[in-house]
Amino acid sequence: MPTKPKKSKSKLTLPSRGVDWLNNPIFNKGTAFTDAERDSLGLRGLLPPHVHSMTEQVLRVMNNFRSKPNDLERYIQLVSLQDRNETLFYRVVMDHLEDMLPIVYTPTVGRACQEFGSIFRRSRGLYISSRDRGQIEKVLRNWPIPDVRVIVVTDGERILGLGDLGASGMGIPIGKLSLYTACAGVDPRQCLPITIDVGTDNETLLKDTLYTGLRQKRIRGEEYDLLIAEFIDAVQKVFPKVLVQFEDFGNHNAFRLLERYRDQICTFNDDIQGTGSVALAGVLSSLLLNGGKLADQCILFFGAGEAGLGIADQIAAVLAEEGLSPAEARKRCWFVDSKGLIVEGRGNLTANKLPYAHAHADACPDLLAAVKSLKPTMLIGASGQGKAFTQEIVETMAKNNKRPIIFALSNPTSKAECTAEEVYAWSNGSAVFATGSPFAPVTLNGRTYVTGQGNNVYIFPGVGLAVVATGSRRVTDAMFIAAARTLASLVREDELAQGRVYPKLTRIHEVSLAIATAVAEEVYARDLATVKRPADLAAYIQASMYNPAYPDYSPSVQTSTVA
Ligand code: NAI
């Protein structure tokens, strides 16, 4: 018998009046309340008389979804549903994941953040502003559910590839946490989106009457660090078992905060570690297509920020596991940033870039020069610079490699370094290609190519599920490498044959469970768990996953609280 996961200790108090059942998204079933429930809960007359099944409700939502004129309207529809009836929202998202992911998350969520002030309807999550110094613990205690296990927090400074969106960045933690639930079954009641509003340097927002954040420039330096330190302390007091995921911080803060807190609390940065892991998985499965070995690759990154450096660090860690010295491992990775190729002796390099500054004779002021000089086998774009992979660059990659590996990871779609159509046309179909945002399949010379989306959603929900299920005290790089290896191992032959380097998104629940199990193995191996190891880890984790189904609130089963 598998050990049963302990249910959350925090019980939710059931609403007392009929109308409160309808106004509470956790309990609301809308027209699916049965006759018996309508009688006992005081709902008779507050709903139209016909009782609908959840399947019929899903049909209604999908009909509406398809009739909307554009994706932003679909986003607004889904967020409104989430605010009204959380169970139905997750049923819809889980059952139509391929349609829903580009709306709930990138690329549409980027547009939603840009329009946040205009489309704002109902507040979700917690806002902590620089004016809350000295009382952040009190603010956290205003959150009505005590057993929070996953926080996604942003300060809105680097939203996707869109830059500083200040408090409008709240769409990102909300969307990301929806994916923890939709893709890995982390209980939505244990998830808390937080925006730390330290101001914005975005002049357009500061002048926008409808902007929802503080009207001030970003606080920086010691004042900023003290605010974050107070936030971390308060979180530990109020939600002692929580995992804190840092999201879309500017890269000067992201690396620092990760280094400062990774050994103190249970935390990770998805832009650095999650991206590193998903891209590593794509690299490993790409090698199955071009027949190469990781140690033989020359990998050129375009963009030396959180994503690029996060990926290189994980590739180097795997190469080190395979026997290379750390310095030799890093020599497989080269970077072009806004100032050209990063080489030994180039001035003003940050500490994170320095290990990748290798000796090189040719001056390479731009990407094309670096591609010609280094002859990389892989080109990975994480620069936020749309269209940076020109025809000449892709053709040079194709001339130098039988099957060049090209990843255009920048989001949203407009920022992708090249499109799927371009890369297959310019490489005459030889490129192994993956992107950050979704692209439709491309048919060229009678063959259809399916682009893999290197979406972090393959990784972080499974990692989060493992952390929650095991009560892990820390998140380590080794967990992300375990996740990447597992993800790469799950790509099937038929998927590879289509050019995919990731499993189909429709397999996300199977993928998340496999990743959670592999990560949990790592948690137990490193003695980081606070939950006793169950006999059957996979069965235990699976049993802990949230399934959006309506509970029965009729009088025969009703109690005053629910788990
Ligand atoms: P970042 O701001 O930390 O780094 C951007 C880097 O690009 C910096 O090194 C900067 O110097 C470089 N850059 C900017 N302009 C350049 C130019 N003209 N030429 C060469 N380099 C230039 O941002 P981060 O977090 O690294 O993200 C970069 C992009 O990757 C974003 O568009 C983001 O959406 C995307 N991304 C994709 C992910 C995925 O596909 N799974 C995950 C995380 C990020």
Residues whose N, C-alpha, C, O or C-beta is under 5 A from the ligand:
A	BS01	NAI	L160 G161 N251 D271 T275 G303 A304 G305 E306 A307 G308 V336 D337 S338 A382 S383 G384 Q385 L409 S410 N411 K415 T435 G436 G454 N455 N456
